[in-house]
Amino acid sequence: MNYIRINKGDLWVTAAVEAGLFLLVHIVTILALLITREQSSVLLGGTLLPIAGAIILLVLTGTAVLNHFDYLITFGCTRKRALANVLGYLGALSGVLLVLSWGLSALERAVFPSLWKAVLGVSQIRMESLMVPEGSLPPSDILFVEDMSLSWWWAPLILLAGIVIGLVGGAVIHRFGKRGGWCLWAVYMAVCLVAPSWLERISTSMAATVCILAIITLVLGLIWAVWDLLRGPIRR
């Protein structure tokens, strides 16, 4: 708990970044509606916020493993206690991001369709995508809003994935140094280059198999990362 209090500034910064991203997206959306007069918009908070939070957690988890963990041990903590402090810190960060993700998504659904309606000066809102037959014009007094947010239970899973990936990646660099970092970069680039074209041809059953294999790989990587942090060499 003391370690979390010492780093409570990170909680405020993380919350500010997440809320700032949410606000920026909606400022851009309103400006786009004012300029284009487009009569459709989308609710993205329930998808964008968990993904942004997972990226933040991934970076902060890697930083915690590479810096905070060794720092705590240097000042007399046991490995178990140092790891517990780091995980507690990450748990507090993920709790803040989860509450923000759920809260801002609820705020988006409650407030922004009506705000967009007022901006466009239309009389009705329909919570569906805009489908206009070829050669026809959309109704002039209706705003179509498509909800592209994920179900609520996706948010904790996505945030957890960010922590796990950050923990594994941080442990790899912690153990192997620059070589580990270059290997992670190579894996990342391979995924970025191969995945788009590969996903276009993959079947549903194959996608499920790949997801299961990815989850198994992450679980095994997490087990190794925890073992390595508790048993591996410590950088001084």
N, C-alpha and C positions, 0 to 999 in steps of 0.2 A: 504493500500500500504506500509506503514511504517513497518507493521508486516511482510510482505513478504520480504522487504529489510533486516530486521533483521535476517531472516531465509534463506537468499539466499544461504547460504552454503549447505542447504539441497537440493536445486535444483541441484547444481553441483554434490553432492554425488549421488543423484538419477540418474542423467544422466550418471555418471561414472559407476554405478552398471549395468544399463541397457546395455550400450555400451560394458562393460567388459564381460557380459554374452554372448552377440552376438559374440564378438571376440573369446571367449573361445570355444563356440560351433563350430565355423568354423575352429579353429586350430585343434580341435579334429577330425573334419570331414576330413580335409586334411591329417592328420596323419593316419587316418583309411584307406583312399584311397591309400596312399603310401604303407601301410603294406599289405592290402588285395588285392589291384589291382581290387577292385570291380568296375564294369562298370555301376553303378547306384548310384544316390544320390537323396536327397530330399531338397526342399526349405521349411524351417520351420519358417522363420523369421516372417511372417505375422500371425502365430499362437502362437509361443513361446513368442515373445516380448510383445503382449498385456496381455497374461496370467501372465508373470513375472511382468509386470507393475502393474497389478491388485493386485498381492500378496504384492508388495512393498507398494501400496496405502492402502491396508487393514491394514498393520502393522502401517504405519505412521498416518492413520486416527485414529486408536485406541489410539496411543500415543498422538495425538493432543487433543482428547476428554478427556483423563484421566489426562493429564498434562497441556497442553497449555491453555485449556478453563478455568480451575480454577485459573491458574496463572494470566491470564488477568483480571479476576474478582477481584482477590485479590489486584491488582494494580489499581483498580478504574474503569474498563470498566463495562458497563452495560452488561447484559446477551446477548441482541440482538447484540450489537457491538462485544462482544467476539466471539459469534457464527459466525458472519459475517467475522471476521478476520480469524477464523479457516477455514471456507469454502473457503475464498479467497486464503488462503495458499494452501489448497488441490486442488483448481482449477488450481493454477499455477503449482503445481507438476504434475497434470494430463495432463496439456497442454504440458509440457516438455516431458512426457512419450509418449504422442500421436504423437508429431512431430517426436520423435526418432523412434517410432514403424513404422510409415509410411516411414520415410526417410531411415532407415536401411533395411526395406523390399524391397524398390525400389533399393537400392544399392546391395542387395543380388541377385536380379533378373538380374541386369545389369552386375555384375562383376563376381560372383562366378561360374556360369556354365562354363565360358571361362577359369577361373583359374583352375577348376577341369579338364577341357579338357587338359590344358597344363600339369598338374601334371601327368595325365595318359598317355599322348602322343597319344591320339586318334585324328581322323580327323573330326568327326561329333558329333553334339549334337542333341538329340531328346527330346523335352519337353513332355515326356510321361513315364509311368511306364514300367519297364522291364518285358516283358512277354515272357517267353521261354518255348516252348512245351517240355513235358517230354522226356528225352533222347536226347535233342538237346543242343547245346552250343550257348551262346549269340554271336552276331557279335563282332569281336575283335577290330574294329575301330570306335565304336559308344559308346558315353556316354548317358545313359538314365537319364533324370532329371525329377522327379515328383514334381509338385508344390502343396504342401499340405498347403499353406497359406490360411487363411480365407479371405473373401471379406473385402475390406477396411472399410466398415461401422461396422464391428464387433468390431474393436479396441476401438472406443469410448464407445460402450455398455459394453464391458468387463471391461474397466477402471472404468466406472461409477458404475458397480456392485461391484468392489473392494471398492470404497468409501462408498457405501451404506451399505455393510456388515460390514465394519470397523466402520462406524458411529453407527449402531445398536448395534454391539458387545461392542463398547466402552461405549455406553450409558447404556447398561445392567450392565457392571462392575462398571461404575460410580455410578449407583443407588444402586446396591445390593452387591457390593464388591466381596469378594472371593466366596460367594455363586453363584453370577451371573457368575463368571469365570468358576466355576466347572460345572454349567449347560451348558454353551457354549461348554466346553470340551466334555461333555457327548453327546451333539447333534452332534458335529463333529465326534466323534468316532462311533456313531450309523450310520451316513451317510457313513463313510469309510468302515464299516463292512457289511452293508446291500446293499449299492448301487451296487457294482460289480455284485453280483449274481442276484439282482433284475433287472438290466438293460438288462441282457441276455434274460429275459423272457417277457419283457414289449413290448407291441404293439406300433405302431406309434401313433395311436390316444390317447392311454393312456399316452405316453411320452409328447404329446402336452398338455394334461390336467395337468400333473404334472408341466410342465414348467409354465403354466398360474397360477397355484396355488402358485408356488414358487415366481413368480413376484408379485402377490397380497400380499403374506406374507411379502416380502421385502418392498413394498410400505407402508403397514400398520405399519411395524416395523420402517420405516423411519419417518412416521408421529409421532409415539409414541416417538422416540428418540429426535426429534426436540422439541416436547412438554415438554419432561422431562428435557432437557437441559435448556429450558426457564423458567420452572416452578418448577422443582424438587429441592431437597436440594443440597447445594454446600458443598463439603468437604473442610475443612480448614486445 
